């Protein structure tokens, strides 16, 4: 162990990845090494990332699942964070209320997709917000079971880990977690399956408005049907907008596209602006009052809802709620979707257009191995994609910053064309 290099002396991506393999989160480094992505982030700005050594520049089309939805180091978010520190702020004391928490609660209520979501609990991560939502659902309904999508993702600890059931990312069996608190449905979009599983022992259904693996958005019939079933059976409908909220679909909330009345809504990742951790659980006032205000310590967090996080989240909401910003997302969506379609037409034996849904894009690929080769080839041509789906249909996924320009979108489309040409070469 004494022979290992001090971390402060590591200067290249390869050195950092090797150090991770030696003494840190090994699989995190090996995933990148096995993909041929020898990349550790150095400089970052807007839609771009540079490697640690400054020799490789890529367009970020993963954004950590939406953490960097406004791009990296958005000026308004950086300014809010700097102003908070310069103004003498810190994380405060959890036991003393602060006005910035109230301001953020009021702002979220004003921007909620439905007026009934007029209360919120501010946390530091979406995982924690899922935990709180689950506890609240148990208390509000008197039931102790959650229904979730097998191939969804809601977090990696606590109740959130119980609601993440995929063989690829789930850890229920790995940690021998109690499995009596969750039930999974297998097919996203199958209302009949959900109807069978939404029984009277279910406290809440937690679901994203998109299929986590394929990015396919929920149809109106499916999402609205789920909402009706839940309400008819006394089951809380919890919409997880960790990825789809804050302008990602061209609306502030994906929920606005449906005629639904969710009981709770989770926002996070992008609420941080990629600069300071913050998430929020938005919910109906009766649930909030029953769960939050009938116990003196119903939910506390040393850092959740601190002044700095609330100020940063407020700055993100200021940007994401502007109609000019949302209009830009819709405009780029149409333009970029057309560019991807043209590339797919040229390489129709390998590619076809998948999802174009605001700032969410996929390209269907003929088979998983080809998709993995495309992922690497895209990186070689300057684009870091989100991922390749692990279920059918096989898709290459793009979740770019929502500030993407048309020229930058052209750059991604050109990279896809070049990557497809490389993969087809003998």
N, C-alpha and C positions, 0 to 999 in steps of 0.2 A: 504493500500500500504506500510505503514511503517513496517508491519509485515513480508514482503518478505525478504528472505535471500539475503545477498550481494553475487553477482556472484563469487567473489574471494574465498568465503568459500565453494563453491560447489565442492565436491570431487568424486562423482560417476556419472555414466551415468544416473541412475534413477533420481538423483537430478537435473541434467542439463535438462533432458527431461521434468521434472515437472515444472521447472522454465520457460521453453519455453511455456508450456501450460498456465502458469499463466500470463506471461507478454511479450511474444515475438511472433514469428511466430508459432502460435498454430498448424496449420495443418502439418507443417514440422515435429513436434514432434509426433503428433497423428498418422501420417502415419507409423512411425516406431513402435510405441506402439501397434497399431492395428495388425501389422504384427508379433508381438512378438519379435521384434528386439530391445532389450534394450541395445543400443550400441552408445556411443559417442567416437570419435577417441581421443586416447592419442598418444602413440608412433606410428610412421609409418616408414617403411624402405623397399625398394624394392617392392615386391609384397604383403607384409604383413601390416596389421593394427592391433593394440592392442587397447582394450578399455581403457577408461580414468583411470580406477583403475588397469590396467595391468593384469587382470585375464582372459581375453579372447583374443585369437589371431585368425585372419581370413585371408584368401587369398582374396584380393580385385579383384573381377570379374565385377566390375561396373566402376571403374576408373573415376567417375564423367563424364561419357559419352566420355571418352578419354582424359580428362585433364591430367591424370597420365599414359599416354601411355608408357612412359619410366620408369614406376614404381615411387615409392615415393622417393624423395630426390636422384635422379640420380647423381652420383659423378661429372659428367661433367657439369651438370646444376648448382649444388651447387657451384662448383668451379668458374664458370663464374659469378655467382651473387656475391660471396665473392670478387673475383678479381675486379669487377666493383666498389664495395664499397671501397675496400682498395686502389683503384687507384684514389680515390677522386671524383668519379662520383656521381651525383644525377639525378633528373629528368630534370634538365636544365630549359631553358626557351623556350616555344613553339615558340616564335617570332624569335629565333635565330637558324638557321640550325645547324645540327650536323652530323659529318662524319659517325657515326654508323648507322644512318638512311639510308644513301646512300649505305653503305656496305650491309645492310640487303636487300634493294631494289635490288641491283645487284645480291646478292646470290639467292633471290627468282626468279629473271629472269633467272638465269643460271639453276635452278632446275625445272622450270615450265614444266608442261606436254606437252605444245606446245609453240613454240618460240614466238608466237604472244602475249602471256601474259607476256610482258616485262616491265610493270609498276606496281606499287603497292602503296596502301595507308595503312600505319601502324596505327592500332587502339589498344584499350585496351581489346576489347571483340568481339566475333563473332557477337553478337547482333548489335553492332555498325557498324561492317563491312557490315551486311545486310542492315542497315539503309543507309549507304553511297552508296551501290550498287543500292538500290531502287531510291535514289535521282538522281544518275547518269543515271539510265535507263530512268527516266522521262525526264531528260534534253536531252539525246542523241536521244530519239525517238519522243519526243513531245507528248507522250501518258501518261496516268496516271492510269494504272491498272496493277496489278501483278497477274500471275497465279501461284498457289501453290497446293501442295498435302494436302487434308483435314487432314490427319493424320500425317503430317510431323511436324517438329519443327524447328523454326529458331530464336526464342528469345521471350522475354517477355516485351519488351518496344518499343516504336516508331513504325516505319514501320515493324520491325521484328515481333512485336506482331500481326500486321494485317495479316502477312503471316502464322501465327500459328492458325489453325482453328479447332483443335480437341475439342470435347466436354469435354474431360478429362483435357487438359492442356490449351486450348485456353481461352483468356480473352476478346475477342472482344465484346461479349454481356455483360459481367460483367461490363466493364468500359464504355459501350455505345460508343465504338469507331466507327468512320465513316467506313462503310462497302463498300463504293463505290470504294475503291482503290484496292480491291482484288477479285479474283474469285478462287474457289477451284474445283479441280477434285477429284473424290471419289475413283477411283480404280488405284492403282499404277501398271503399266504394261499394261494398256489399251490405246494403241496408237490411236484407233478410238475416244475414249472420248476426248483425248487431242486435236486431230485434230479438233473436233467440237468447242472446247473452245478457241483455239488459234486464236482468231479473230483480226481484225485490230485495236482494241482499247487496245490490250495488249502490254505493254512496255517490259516486261520481264517474262520469266518463271524461277522460282527459285526452285531447286530440288536437293536432295541428291542422290548419286549413289546407295543408299540402301533405302528400305522401313523403315522409322523410327520406326514403331511399330513392325514389324516382322523380321527386319534385312535382309530380302530377297534382294539380289543384283539385280539391273536392268539388264535385258537381253540386249545383244548387239543390237538386232533389235529394242527394245524399246528406249534405250538411244540415239542410233544413229538416229533413226527415229525422235525423238523429236528435236534433233539438226538440222536436215534437215528442218523440218517444221518451226522452229524458223527463220532460216536464209532465207528461201524462203519468209517469211512474214514480214521481218524487225523487228523481235522480238529478244531481247537479251536473250541468253542462259546463265544463271547464275548457276554454279555448286557449291553447298555448301558442301565442304569437311571438315567441322568442325570435323566430326567424322571419316570419311574414309581416310583422308589424313595422311601424315607423317609416312607411312609404315604400316598402319592398315591392308591393304589388301594384303600385301606382295610386293607391289610396293610402291614407294614413294607417288604416287597419284592414287586413284582408277580410275581417268580419263584416265590414261595410258592404261587401259584395253579396251578402246573404241576408235573407229575412229571418234573422234569428234573435233570440234574447238570451245570451249567455249569462250564467250565474257568476262566473269569474273569468278573468282574462289575465294572462301572464305576458309581461313584456320584459325584455332584458337584452343582453348582448349589445345591440346597437344603442340602447339607452345610455350606455357608458361613453359613447362617442369614441370608444377604443382608448380612452384616457384615464378613466377612474371607475372602479366597479360600482354598478348600481342596477337594480332590477325592481320591478313592482308587481304586486298582485292587485289587480283591480277587481272590485266585487260589489255586490248589492248591499245596500245599507242594512237590511234586516240580518243578513248573514254576518256582516261585520259587527253589528251590535251584540248579537248572541255569542259570537266567538271571541271577539277582541275585548269586549267591555263587561263581561260577567265573571272575569277572573283578573285579579290584580297583576298577574304576571303571565298572561295568556300567550304572549309572544314578545320576547326581548332579544336584542342583539347589541353587542358592544359597539359595533360599527354601522349596522344597518340604519339607513335614514339619516346619516350624519350630514352636516351642512355642506361639505364639499361635494359629496355625491349628489345631493339634491340640486345644487347649483349647476353642476355639469349636466345632469339630466334635463334641467330646464332649458339649457342652451341647445341641447339636441332636439328637444320638442319644438323650440322656436324655429329651427331650420326645417325639420321634417314636416311640420304642419303647414308650411307656406305653399300656397297653390302653385307658385312658380316652380318650386322644387318638385312637387308631385307631377306637374305637367311635363317637366323635363324627363322624369322617369318614364312616363308614358310615351313621349316622343322617341327617346332612345330605344325603348322596348320595340317599338314598331320598326325603327331603322335597323337595329341590330338583328332582330328576328328575320328581316328580309335578307340581310347579308349572310346569315347562317343558312337560310333556305337556299341561297344561290350556291354556296359551297356544297351543300348536301346534294343539290341537283347534279353538280359536276362529278360527284363521287357517290352516285346513287347505289352502286353495288355494295358500298361499305356503310354509308351514312344516310340518315333521314332526319328531318326536323322533328324534335320532340316538343318540349314545353317552351312557350314564350308567354310569360305571365308577369308583366311589369319588369322588375329587375331579376327575374328567375328564368334561367334558360337551360335547356338540355338538348343534346344531339344524340339520337339513337344510333347505336353502333352494332354492326352485324354479329359480333360475338365478344365475350369478356376479354379474351387475350388481345384482340385487336384494339379494344378500348384502352387497355392498360398500356399498350404500345403508343397509342395516340396521346395519352396523358404525358408520357415521357417526351414524345416528340414535340408536344405543345410547349413544354418547359424549355426544350432546346431552342425553340423559336420565340421565347420571351414571354410566355403566358403560364402562370401557375393556376391550374384549374382547381375546382373544389374537390372533386373525387369522381370515382366510377361507382355506379350502383352495384350492390351485391345481390340484388334480386332482379327478376325480369320485369320490364324490359331493360336490357343493358344500355345505360346512358352515360355519357360524359357530361358532368354537371358544371355549370358556371353560375357563380353568385358574386358578380362584380360590385365594386362600390357604386352607389347610386349617383355619384357625381360624374360618372363615365361620360366622356365627350364622344361625338360622332367619329372623330378621327381615331380616338382610342378604340372604339368599337370596331372600326375598320382594321386596326392593327390586330385585334383578336381574331377576326374573321380571316385575315391573311395568314395568320399563324396556323389556324385550323386547316386552311388549304395546303399550306406547306407541309404540315404534319401528315395530312392524309397522303400527300404525294410521297413523302418519305416512307410511310408505312407500306405503301404499295410497291415501292422499289424493291427489286430482288436483293 
